């Protein structure tokens, strides 16, 4: 079964893969595996995401390739993004890391203290 057929068959409903076989050596692993989020998108959205990556994130290139307007590309990207979970990035740790490195550079703390802070134990 091709991945497009599987995507069409599931119609966006959650599914679990229970067996995976490595094509080159026939080794099979059984269990419950949740497919990656991108694999859970419908075929058209998977193609759109792949095209966006190939276009290096250029909306202008996406307009040209798909023959649609900027708002249409943005709307589709927003719709797809809503279906994907993203890791929340807290800007505070980056600032804290920069502060720690600045203090290390000024000699206010030593390397061990800086490492402890960067690892979150200080």
N, C-alpha and C positions, 0 to 999 in steps of 0.2 A: 504494500500500500504506500503510495506517495504521500508526503507530508501535506500536500494541498488537499488530497482526498480526506485525510484525517481531520484537517481543519474544517472542511466543509461538513463532514459527518458530525462533528461535535457542535457546530453552530454556536460557538462562543460559550458553551456550557463547560463547567470545570470537568476535567478528566484526570485520571491517574494512569501512568504507564506502569505495568506490572512486570514486564520482562524486557531486558535490553540484551542484544547480542552484538558482539564486536564482529564486524564483517570480515576482518582480515584473518582472524584465527578461530572464529566460531564460539568463543567463550561467551556464555550467557550468564546474566545476573538477574535474579528474580527478587522482587520486593515491591514496595510502593514508592514510585518516583513522581514527583510533581514536575511537569514540564516547565521550562523557563517561561517567563511572562511573555516574551516576544513570540514564542511558539503558540501561545494561547490566543494571539490576535487572529482575526480572520485573514485570509490569503491576501486580499487587497491591501490591508493595513501593513502586513508583513512586507509586501513588495514596496509600499510607500516608504517604510522605515529604511529598508535596504537602499532604496534610491536616494533618500536623504543622506545616509551615511556616505554613499558613493559620491554625492555632490558636495561632500565636506561641510554639510550643514548650510549650504547656500540656498536660501529661499528663492533668489532670482533664478538659479539653475533649475529648481523644482518647478517654478512657473513655466520655464521653457520646455522642460521634459514632458510635463503633464498638460501643458496648454491651458493652465488655469491662472487665476489672479492671486496676488499676494494674500488678500484676506482669505481666499479659499485654502491656500497652503497652510496659513496660520491656524485657521479653524480646524483643519484636519489634524495638524500636529497637536493642538490643544485637546481634541477629542481622544486621540491615541494616548496622550500623556495622562489623561484622567483614568485610563484603564491600567496604567502601570504604577507599581509602588516604587517610590524613590526613597533612598536613604536620606533622612533629615541631616543636614549639615549645620552644625552649630558654629557660627563664626567666632564664638568666644574662645574655643581651644586654640585656633590659629593665632588669635591675638595674644593669648596667654603664652603660646610657644614663642612668638616673636619677642615678647617681654622677657621671657626667661633667657633667650639667647642674647638679648641686649644686655641684661644684667650680668651674664657670664662674660661677655666681651668687655664690659667695664670693670670686671674683677670683683663685683659685689658678691658673687657666689662662685663656688668651685664646680668642676666638672661633675662630680658625684651628686652635688645638690641639684645641678641643672638636669641631669639624667633622671633623678628621682621626681622632679617636678614634671618633666615631659612625660614620664610614665604614669603620672597621676598619683604618685605615692608621697609627694612632698608637700 
